[in-house]
Structures are given as C-alpha cells and as structure tokens.
Amino acid sequence: MMKELFSNLKFTSKYIKGQRFKIFLLCLLDILRVVVSTIFPIYYSKVVVSITDNDLKQIFLLAILMLIINTFGLIFNHFSMIISKSIYNKAFSNIQTNIGHEVLRLKDETIKEYGTGVFIERIVRDSSKLANIFNDLSDQLSYIMMFIGSLVVIFVTSNLAFLYLILGIILSYFVISYNTKRINKEDKKFRKVNEKTLGFFNEMVRGARDVKMLNSEKSFISNFKNQVLNTNNLRYKIRVLNRNCNLEENCLADSVQFVLLLIIALLLLNGSLVPVTAIIVWTYSNNITDINYFFSDFMTMVRDFNLSSERVKELLGNKVFKKEEFGSTHLNRVEGNFEFKNVSFKYDKKKVLDKLSFKVKANTTVAFVGKSG
C-alpha cells in the first residue's frame, strides 16, 4: 500500500507545479500548530495544580498565557486553511482539465460499453481525492509531529507508561491495517456497481423523451430500481462493516486507556509519579491513545487516494478505455468545393447513409435536417 502511495504521489505532483512555495508555507504553519498543541497541555497541567493549591495569582498569569497560545494557534490554523484551499483549487482544476481532454478522445463504442457514469465519477470524485492528497498529508504530518512530541514527554516522565503505550500502538496498527484491507475490498466492488448505476441514470435522463415515445417507462424503471437496490445494498454492507470495525477499534482504545490509568495509579502509590507528572502523562497520553483514529483516518485516506489514482490512470491511459487516434495534419483554411461520392455509413447494423453523393460549392452553407434535428 505504501509503495503504491509514493508512486501515485509522484504521478499527482505534476498537477501542482508552481505551488511548491505554498506547500512549504503550509508545512511551516503545520509545524507551528504542532508546537502550540504540544506545549498547551503543560500549562493546562499547571493550571490544575494551581487550582488545587488555590494560587489565584498563578491561575491568572497562566490564563493569560494560555489565551495568547490559543490565539496564535487560531491564526496559524486560519492561514493554513487559506493556503490549503488555494493548492486544492489549482490541482483540482488541472486534473479535471486533463481528464476532460482525454474523455473527448474516447471512442464511441467505449462510451457505449461503459456508460457515462464511469467517466463522471472519475472527473468529479476521483479528481477531488487526488487534488486534496497534499492537504491531507499535511494534516497527517502535523499529527505525527504532535504524536512524537507527546511520546518524548511521556518517555521523560515515565518509562513504564511509555513502554506500555508503544505496545498499545503496535497492537492498534495491526488491527486497523486488517480492517482497512477488508473495507478496501468491499469499496472496490461498490464503486464499480455505483458507476454503472450512475451511468444508467444519466442515460435515462438524457433519453427520457425517447423512453416516453416508446412507452418503455416500466421497463426502464424496473431496471433502474434493481440497479439502485443492488448499489444501496453494497453501500449498506460497507457502512455496517465500517461500524463493526470502528467498534473494535474504539473498544481497543478504551481498554488501553483503562490499563494506563491503572498503571498511573500504581506509580502514584509507589511514589514514582507525583500528581503534577501524573496529570502530564495522562494529558499527553490522550494524544497517543487517539492513534487508533489516526491510523484509521490515514489508512482510509491512502486507500481512497490509491484507488482514485488507479481509476484516473486508467482513464488517461489507452489499455482499458480505448481512444481515437487523430492525425497530425491541420488545415487552417480549406478552399474549393466539397464533394461526396457514394458515401455509406451505419451504426452497428443500421444503415444511415447508403451510397450518398452530392456537391457543396465554396462559400455556401448546406444543412441536413432529419428526425433528430
């Protein structure tokens, strides 16, 4: 999964050319956000101790300091969101433009075989996943740095609590990795079926007039209903699987926190920790026990990004979706008359033109009018 991630990041990076300085600023702001979120719990612990000691002066000073820290955190977060939106919009536009260009090169039989839903999903949903990956990774990097900072603080404060949390992290990783593979397998099935349903619906809307003229409403509605039921059943199956996986992961996280609380209590009893250091360990441990959510979000992000990258690459390539081959000669201006001699043309087995011959003189306009316009 990670090897595929790096390959797809390299593929996507071409759509953010000229955005490197913004990405640098985004990373810098994320680091500053991490600094704020890392030092805040230290002063929070001091506030708790000051309240216990009834030290009003210390409480007042800490409150002012925490307000300043929070204000800087909000400012860093505000500018980070502005820059990330700018990067996303540029990348999204570039990816959609590229896909749109390739869609126009698709062969008619390819569009007929797969339906329009396949291409609509990729130009809308999958493009968005690719465009947002660098912002997502920036957020994940922020959490990783905060996570490492919290581990360092706990290691310095209590080696036993540190070792226990490391074991909890390893166990969480294996459980979440297994659940992600299960969800990924079902998600691939759902996307394929959903594309077909979306394509059928799009064709039904476009051909609504013909459907009514042929009195085929019941047949189309029956077919559409079956496709919708199948799609929604798969969607429900994924949601149930997600809920079950979340339940397992949350139970594991709660168990880890429960045991950690017992360890802190024992360390307080034998004097290895004092109330202030115990509060610090417990406060920072919340950042670490939330690793379940981080692993889950990270695995989901990588899964979705890799799957969307694979689908966009399919559309840009020529192996799955066949493209028209165009010549390189371009006529800037055509002079003289046009003449058709014995021209025949058919759609599948239905003949449309049969040995048609005519002439169109230069500087004249000729219109062909039929049932479709």
VENGIJO-V889032 format. One record per pair of residues at least 6 apart in sequence whose C-alpha atoms are under 7 Angstrom apart, sorted by the first residue. I is the first residue (numbers start at 0). GAP is how many residues later the second one is. D is the distance in Angstrom with one decimal. If there is no record, write none. Layout:
i: <I/I>
gap: <GAP/GAP>
d: <D/D>
//
This chain:
i: <3/4/4/7/7/11/14/14/14/15/18/21/25/25/25/26/28/28/29/30/32/32/32/33/33/33/35/35/37/37/37/40/41/42/44/44/44/46/46/48/49/49/50/83/87/87/90/91/91/91/94/95/95/98/98/101/104/104/105/105/105/105/106/106/106/109/109/114/114/114/115/115/116/116/116/116/116/117/117/117/120/121/121/125/125/128/128/129/129/129/146/146/149/149/150/153/153/154/156/160/167/168/171/172/175/175/178/179/179/182/182/183/185/186/189/189/189/192/193/196/196/210/248/252/252/256/263/266/267/313/314/335/336/336/336/337/337/337/338/338/338/339/339/339/339/340/340/340/341/341/341/342/342/342/342/342/343/343/343/343/344/344/344/344/345/345>
gap: <302/297/301/298/301/118/76/79/80/75/68/61/54/57/58/111/47/51/112/111/40/43/44/108/111/112/33/37/108/111/112/242/238/19/231/234/235/12/15/227/8/9/8/51/43/44/40/35/36/39/32/27/31/24/217/214/218/219/215/216/217/218/215/216/217/211/212/81/84/85/83/86/78/79/81/82/85/77/78/81/74/189/190/182/186/176/179/175/178/179/140/141/134/137/11/8/127/7/120/99/88/122/120/122/119/120/66/119/120/55/58/119/52/51/41/44/45/38/37/30/31/6/43/36/39/32/14/6/6/6/6/26/23/24/25/21/22/23/19/20/21/16/17/18/19/15/16/17/13/14/15/10/11/12/13/14/9/10/11/12/6/7/8/9/6/7>
d: <6.8/6.7/6.2/6.7/6.3/6.7/5.3/5.9/6.5/5.4/6.7/6.5/5.7/6.5/6.9/6.4/5.7/6.1/5.6/6.4/5.7/6.2/6.9/5.9/6.6/5.4/6.4/6.0/6.1/6.7/7.0/6.5/6.6/6.9/6.7/6.0/6.1/6.0/6.6/6.7/6.5/6.0/6.9/5.8/5.4/5.6/5.1/6.2/6.1/5.0/6.1/5.7/6.3/6.3/6.7/6.1/5.3/5.4/7.0/6.1/4.3/5.9/6.1/5.2/5.4/6.2/6.3/6.9/4.9/6.9/4.8/7.0/5.0/6.2/4.7/3.4/6.9/4.9/6.8/6.5/6.7/6.9/6.3/4.8/6.9/5.8/6.6/6.2/7.0/6.7/6.3/6.1/5.5/6.9/7.0/5.8/5.6/5.2/6.7/7.0/6.4/6.9/6.0/6.6/6.7/6.1/6.2/6.4/6.9/6.8/7.0/6.7/6.5/7.0/6.8/5.8/6.6/6.1/5.8/5.8/6.5/6.1/6.6/6.2/6.7/6.9/6.5/5.5/6.1/6.1/6.2/5.4/5.8/4.7/4.9/5.7/5.0/6.5/5.8/4.3/6.3/6.9/4.9/5.3/6.3/6.4/4.5/6.8/3.7/4.8/5.2/6.8/6.5/4.7/4.8/6.5/4.7/4.5/5.0/6.5/6.1/5.6/4.8/6.7/5.0/6.7>
//
